[in-house]
Amino acid sequence: MLKVTSTEIKKALAKYHPKDYFLTECKTCSTYFPDPQGMLKFDGMAMTRSYTALCITGYAL
């Protein structure tokens, strides 16, 4: 059985988005002042480099 680590998955996602900004371990709000609806945590997030056609893709592992 092949074991894959979260670091390997994040590296593969970064390669999948070569022209985008790719960030890991992202939160949707501050830890000290959480959003009343709840805080979301993304293991990876990709954003296109565009002002007119922005696309944000979040990944939760």
Distance bins in CASP14 RR format, pairs under 12 A and 6 or more apart:
PFRMAT RR
TARGET T0000
AUTHOR 0000-0000-0000
RMODE 2
METHOD distances of the structure
MODEL  1
2 8 0 0 0 0 0 1 0 0 0 0 0
3 9 0 0 0 0 0 1 0 0 0 0 0
4 10 0 0 0 0 0 1 0 0 0 0 0
4 11 0 0 0 0 0 1 0 0 0 0 0
4 12 0 0 0 0 1 0 0 0 0 0 0
4 61 0 0 0 0 0 1 0 0 0 0 0
5 11 0 0 0 0 1 0 0 0 0 0 0
5 12 0 0 0 0 0 1 0 0 0 0 0
5 43 0 0 0 0 0 1 0 0 0 0 0
5 61 0 0 0 0 0 1 0 0 0 0 0
6 12 0 0 0 0 0 1 0 0 0 0 0
6 13 0 0 0 0 0 1 0 0 0 0 0
6 24 0 0 0 0 1 0 0 0 0 0 0
6 25 0 0 0 0 0 1 0 0 0 0 0
6 43 1 0 0 1 0 0 0 0 0 0 0
6 44 0 0 0 0 1 0 0 0 0 0 0
6 59 0 0 0 0 0 1 0 0 0 0 0
6 60 0 0 0 0 0 1 0 0 0 0 0
6 61 1 0 1 0 0 0 0 0 0 0 0
7 13 0 0 0 0 0 1 0 0 0 0 0
7 14 0 0 0 0 0 1 0 0 0 0 0
7 24 0 0 0 0 1 0 0 0 0 0 0
7 25 0 0 0 0 0 1 0 0 0 0 0
7 43 0 0 0 0 0 1 0 0 0 0 0
7 44 0 0 0 0 0 1 0 0 0 0 0
7 61 0 0 0 0 0 1 0 0 0 0 0
8 14 0 0 0 0 0 1 0 0 0 0 0
8 15 0 0 0 0 0 1 0 0 0 0 0
8 61 0 0 0 0 0 1 0 0 0 0 0
9 15 0 0 0 0 0 1 0 0 0 0 0
9 16 0 0 0 0 0 1 0 0 0 0 0
9 24 0 0 0 0 0 1 0 0 0 0 0
9 43 1 0 0 1 0 0 0 0 0 0 0
9 44 0 0 0 0 1 0 0 0 0 0 0
9 59 0 0 0 0 1 0 0 0 0 0 0
9 60 0 0 0 0 0 1 0 0 0 0 0
9 61 1 0 0 1 0 0 0 0 0 0 0
10 16 0 0 0 0 0 1 0 0 0 0 0
10 17 0 0 0 0 0 1 0 0 0 0 0
10 22 0 0 0 0 1 0 0 0 0 0 0
10 23 0 0 0 0 1 0 0 0 0 0 0
10 24 1 0 1 0 0 0 0 0 0 0 0
10 25 0 0 0 0 1 0 0 0 0 0 0
10 26 0 0 0 0 0 1 0 0 0 0 0
10 42 0 0 0 0 0 1 0 0 0 0 0
10 43 1 0 0 1 0 0 0 0 0 0 0
10 44 1 0 0 1 0 0 0 0 0 0 0
10 45 0 0 0 0 0 1 0 0 0 0 0
10 46 0 0 0 0 0 1 0 0 0 0 0
10 58 0 0 0 0 0 1 0 0 0 0 0
10 59 0 0 0 0 1 0 0 0 0 0 0
10 60 0 0 0 0 0 1 0 0 0 0 0
10 61 0 0 0 0 1 0 0 0 0 0 0
11 17 0 0 0 0 0 1 0 0 0 0 0
11 22 0 0 0 0 1 0 0 0 0 0 0
11 24 0 0 0 0 1 0 0 0 0 0 0
11 43 0 0 0 0 0 1 0 0 0 0 0
11 44 0 0 0 0 0 1 0 0 0 0 0
12 18 0 0 0 0 0 1 0 0 0 0 0
12 22 0 0 0 0 0 1 0 0 0 0 0
12 43 0 0 0 0 0 1 0 0 0 0 0
12 44 0 0 0 0 0 1 0 0 0 0 0
12 59 0 0 0 0 0 1 0 0 0 0 0
12 61 0 0 0 0 0 1 0 0 0 0 0
13 20 0 0 0 0 0 1 0 0 0 0 0
13 22 1 0 0 1 0 0 0 0 0 0 0
13 23 0 0 0 0 0 1 0 0 0 0 0
13 24 0 0 0 0 1 0 0 0 0 0 0
13 42 0 0 0 0 0 1 0 0 0 0 0
13 43 0 0 0 0 1 0 0 0 0 0 0
13 44 1 0 0 1 0 0 0 0 0 0 0
13 45 0 0 0 0 1 0 0 0 0 0 0
13 46 1 0 0 1 0 0 0 0 0 0 0
13 57 0 0 0 0 1 0 0 0 0 0 0
13 58 0 0 0 0 1 0 0 0 0 0 0
13 59 1 0 1 0 0 0 0 0 0 0 0
13 60 0 0 0 0 0 1 0 0 0 0 0
13 61 0 0 0 0 1 0 0 0 0 0 0
14 20 0 0 0 0 1 0 0 0 0 0 0
14 21 0 0 0 0 0 1 0 0 0 0 0
14 22 1 0 1 0 0 0 0 0 0 0 0
14 23 0 0 0 0 1 0 0 0 0 0 0
14 24 0 0 0 0 1 0 0 0 0 0 0
14 43 0 0 0 0 0 1 0 0 0 0 0
14 44 0 0 0 0 1 0 0 0 0 0 0
14 45 0 0 0 0 0 1 0 0 0 0 0
14 46 0 0 0 0 1 0 0 0 0 0 0
14 59 0 0 0 0 0 1 0 0 0 0 0
15 22 0 0 0 0 1 0 0 0 0 0 0
15 46 0 0 0 0 0 1 0 0 0 0 0
16 22 0 0 0 0 1 0 0 0 0 0 0
16 44 0 0 0 0 0 1 0 0 0 0 0
16 46 0 0 0 0 1 0 0 0 0 0 0
16 57 0 0 0 0 1 0 0 0 0 0 0
16 59 0 0 0 0 1 0 0 0 0 0 0
17 23 0 0 0 0 0 1 0 0 0 0 0
17 24 0 0 0 0 0 1 0 0 0 0 0
17 44 0 0 0 0 1 0 0 0 0 0 0
17 45 0 0 0 0 1 0 0 0 0 0 0
17 46 1 0 1 0 0 0 0 0 0 0 0
17 47 0 0 0 0 1 0 0 0 0 0 0
17 48 0 0 0 0 1 0 0 0 0 0 0
17 49 0 0 0 0 0 1 0 0 0 0 0
17 55 0 0 0 0 0 1 0 0 0 0 0
17 56 0 0 0 0 0 1 0 0 0 0 0
17 57 1 0 0 1 0 0 0 0 0 0 0
17 58 0 0 0 0 0 1 0 0 0 0 0
17 59 0 0 0 0 1 0 0 0 0 0 0
18 46 0 0 0 0 0 1 0 0 0 0 0
18 48 0 0 0 0 0 1 0 0 0 0 0
18 49 0 0 0 0 0 1 0 0 0 0 0
19 46 0 0 0 0 1 0 0 0 0 0 0
19 47 0 0 0 0 0 1 0 0 0 0 0
19 48 1 0 0 1 0 0 0 0 0 0 0
19 49 1 0 0 1 0 0 0 0 0 0 0
19 50 0 0 0 0 1 0 0 0 0 0 0
19 55 0 0 0 0 0 1 0 0 0 0 0
20 44 0 0 0 0 0 1 0 0 0 0 0
20 45 0 0 0 0 1 0 0 0 0 0 0
20 46 1 0 1 0 0 0 0 0 0 0 0
20 47 1 0 1 0 0 0 0 0 0 0 0
20 48 1 0 1 0 0 0 0 0 0 0 0
20 49 1 0 0 1 0 0 0 0 0 0 0
20 50 0 0 0 0 1 0 0 0 0 0 0
20 53 0 0 0 0 0 1 0 0 0 0 0
20 54 0 0 0 0 0 1 0 0 0 0 0
20 55 0 0 0 0 1 0 0 0 0 0 0
20 56 0 0 0 0 1 0 0 0 0 0 0
20 57 0 0 0 0 1 0 0 0 0 0 0
20 58 0 0 0 0 0 1 0 0 0 0 0
21 44 0 0 0 0 0 1 0 0 0 0 0
21 45 0 0 0 0 1 0 0 0 0 0 0
21 46 1 0 0 1 0 0 0 0 0 0 0
21 47 1 0 1 0 0 0 0 0 0 0 0
21 48 1 0 0 1 0 0 0 0 0 0 0
21 49 1 0 0 1 0 0 0 0 0 0 0
21 50 0 0 0 0 0 1 0 0 0 0 0
21 54 0 0 0 0 0 1 0 0 0 0 0
21 55 0 0 0 0 0 1 0 0 0 0 0
21 56 0 0 0 0 1 0 0 0 0 0 0
21 57 0 0 0 0 0 1 0 0 0 0 0
22 42 0 0 0 0 0 1 0 0 0 0 0
22 43 0 0 0 0 0 1 0 0 0 0 0
22 44 1 0 0 1 0 0 0 0 0 0 0
22 45 1 0 0 1 0 0 0 0 0 0 0
22 46 1 0 1 0 0 0 0 0 0 0 0
22 47 0 0 0 0 1 0 0 0 0 0 0
22 48 0 0 0 0 0 1 0 0 0 0 0
22 49 0 0 0 0 0 1 0 0 0 0 0
22 56 0 0 0 0 0 1 0 0 0 0 0
22 57 0 0 0 0 1 0 0 0 0 0 0
22 58 0 0 0 0 0 1 0 0 0 0 0
22 59 0 0 0 0 1 0 0 0 0 0 0
23 42 0 0 0 0 1 0 0 0 0 0 0
23 43 0 0 0 0 0 1 0 0 0 0 0
23 44 1 0 0 1 0 0 0 0 0 0 0
23 45 1 0 1 0 0 0 0 0 0 0 0
23 46 1 0 0 1 0 0 0 0 0 0 0
23 47 1 0 0 1 0 0 0 0 0 0 0
23 56 0 0 0 0 0 1 0 0 0 0 0
23 57 0 0 0 0 0 1 0 0 0 0 0
23 58 0 0 0 0 1 0 0 0 0 0 0
23 59 0 0 0 0 0 1 0 0 0 0 0
24 41 0 0 0 0 0 1 0 0 0 0 0
24 42 0 0 0 0 1 0 0 0 0 0 0
24 43 1 0 0 1 0 0 0 0 0 0 0
24 44 1 0 1 0 0 0 0 0 0 0 0
24 45 1 0 0 1 0 0 0 0 0 0 0
24 46 0 0 0 0 0 1 0 0 0 0 0
24 58 0 0 0 0 0 1 0 0 0 0 0
24 59 0 0 0 0 1 0 0 0 0 0 0
24 60 0 0 0 0 0 1 0 0 0 0 0
24 61 0 0 0 0 0 1 0 0 0 0 0
25 41 1 0 0 1 0 0 0 0 0 0 0
25 42 1 0 0 1 0 0 0 0 0 0 0
25 43 1 0 0 1 0 0 0 0 0 0 0
25 44 1 0 0 1 0 0 0 0 0 0 0
25 45 0 0 0 0 1 0 0 0 0 0 0
25 58 0 0 0 0 0 1 0 0 0 0 0
25 59 0 0 0 0 0 1 0 0 0 0 0
25 60 0 0 0 0 0 1 0 0 0 0 0
25 61 0 0 0 0 0 1 0 0 0 0 0
26 39 0 0 0 0 0 1 0 0 0 0 0
26 40 0 0 0 0 1 0 0 0 0 0 0
26 41 1 0 0 1 0 0 0 0 0 0 0
26 42 1 0 1 0 0 0 0 0 0 0 0
26 43 0 0 0 0 1 0 0 0 0 0 0
26 44 1 0 0 1 0 0 0 0 0 0 0
26 45 1 0 1 0 0 0 0 0 0 0 0
26 46 0 0 0 0 0 1 0 0 0 0 0
26 47 0 0 0 0 0 1 0 0 0 0 0
26 56 0 0 0 0 1 0 0 0 0 0 0
26 57 0 0 0 0 0 1 0 0 0 0 0
26 58 1 0 0 1 0 0 0 0 0 0 0
26 59 0 0 0 0 1 0 0 0 0 0 0
26 60 0 0 0 0 0 1 0 0 0 0 0
27 33 0 0 0 0 0 1 0 0 0 0 0
27 34 0 0 0 0 1 0 0 0 0 0 0
27 35 0 0 0 0 1 0 0 0 0 0 0
27 38 0 0 0 0 0 1 0 0 0 0 0
27 39 1 0 1 0 0 0 0 0 0 0 0
27 40 1 0 0 1 0 0 0 0 0 0 0
27 41 1 0 1 0 0 0 0 0 0 0 0
27 42 1 0 0 1 0 0 0 0 0 0 0
27 43 0 0 0 0 0 1 0 0 0 0 0
27 44 0 0 0 0 0 1 0 0 0 0 0
27 45 0 0 0 0 1 0 0 0 0 0 0
27 58 0 0 0 0 0 1 0 0 0 0 0
27 60 0 0 0 0 0 1 0 0 0 0 0
28 34 0 0 0 0 1 0 0 0 0 0 0
28 35 1 0 0 1 0 0 0 0 0 0 0
28 37 0 0 0 0 1 0 0 0 0 0 0
28 38 0 0 0 0 1 0 0 0 0 0 0
28 39 1 0 1 0 0 0 0 0 0 0 0
28 40 1 0 1 0 0 0 0 0 0 0 0
28 41 1 0 0 1 0 0 0 0 0 0 0
28 42 1 0 0 1 0 0 0 0 0 0 0
28 45 0 0 0 0 1 0 0 0 0 0 0
28 56 0 0 0 0 0 1 0 0 0 0 0
28 58 0 0 0 0 0 1 0 0 0 0 0
28 60 0 0 0 0 0 1 0 0 0 0 0
29 35 1 0 1 0 0 0 0 0 0 0 0
29 36 0 0 0 0 1 0 0 0 0 0 0
29 37 0 0 0 0 1 0 0 0 0 0 0
29 38 1 0 0 1 0 0 0 0 0 0 0
29 39 1 0 1 0 0 0 0 0 0 0 0
29 40 0 0 0 0 1 0 0 0 0 0 0
29 41 0 0 0 0 0 1 0 0 0 0 0
30 38 0 0 0 0 0 1 0 0 0 0 0
30 39 0 0 0 0 1 0 0 0 0 0 0
31 38 0 0 0 0 0 1 0 0 0 0 0
31 39 1 0 0 1 0 0 0 0 0 0 0
31 41 0 0 0 0 0 1 0 0 0 0 0
32 39 0 0 0 0 0 1 0 0 0 0 0
33 39 0 0 0 0 1 0 0 0 0 0 0
34 40 0 0 0 0 0 1 0 0 0 0 0
34 41 0 0 0 0 0 1 0 0 0 0 0
40 58 0 0 0 0 1 0 0 0 0 0 0
40 59 0 0 0 0 0 1 0 0 0 0 0
40 60 0 0 0 0 1 0 0 0 0 0 0
41 58 0 0 0 0 0 1 0 0 0 0 0
41 59 0 0 0 0 0 1 0 0 0 0 0
41 60 1 0 0 1 0 0 0 0 0 0 0
41 61 0 0 0 0 0 1 0 0 0 0 0
42 56 0 0 0 0 1 0 0 0 0 0 0
42 57 0 0 0 0 1 0 0 0 0 0 0
42 58 1 0 1 0 0 0 0 0 0 0 0
42 59 1 0 0 1 0 0 0 0 0 0 0
42 60 1 0 1 0 0 0 0 0 0 0 0
42 61 0 0 0 0 1 0 0 0 0 0 0
43 57 0 0 0 0 0 1 0 0 0 0 0
43 58 0 0 0 0 1 0 0 0 0 0 0
43 59 1 0 1 0 0 0 0 0 0 0 0
43 60 1 0 1 0 0 0 0 0 0 0 0
43 61 1 0 1 0 0 0 0 0 0 0 0
44 56 0 0 0 0 0 1 0 0 0 0 0
44 57 0 0 0 0 1 0 0 0 0 0 0
44 58 1 0 1 0 0 0 0 0 0 0 0
44 59 1 0 1 0 0 0 0 0 0 0 0
44 60 0 0 0 0 1 0 0 0 0 0 0
44 61 0 0 0 0 1 0 0 0 0 0 0
45 55 0 0 0 0 0 1 0 0 0 0 0
45 56 1 0 0 1 0 0 0 0 0 0 0
45 57 1 0 0 1 0 0 0 0 0 0 0
45 58 1 0 1 0 0 0 0 0 0 0 0
45 59 1 0 0 1 0 0 0 0 0 0 0
45 60 0 0 0 0 1 0 0 0 0 0 0
46 54 0 0 0 0 0 1 0 0 0 0 0
46 55 0 0 0 0 1 0 0 0 0 0 0
46 56 1 0 0 1 0 0 0 0 0 0 0
46 57 1 0 1 0 0 0 0 0 0 0 0
46 58 1 0 0 1 0 0 0 0 0 0 0
46 59 1 0 0 1 0 0 0 0 0 0 0
47 53 0 0 0 0 0 1 0 0 0 0 0
47 54 1 0 0 1 0 0 0 0 0 0 0
47 55 1 0 0 1 0 0 0 0 0 0 0
47 56 1 0 1 0 0 0 0 0 0 0 0
47 57 1 0 0 1 0 0 0 0 0 0 0
47 58 0 0 0 0 1 0 0 0 0 0 0
48 54 1 0 0 1 0 0 0 0 0 0 0
48 55 1 0 1 0 0 0 0 0 0 0 0
48 56 1 0 0 1 0 0 0 0 0 0 0
48 57 0 0 0 0 1 0 0 0 0 0 0
49 55 0 0 0 0 0 1 0 0 0 0 0
49 56 0 0 0 0 0 1 0 0 0 0 0
50 56 0 0 0 0 0 1 0 0 0 0 0
END
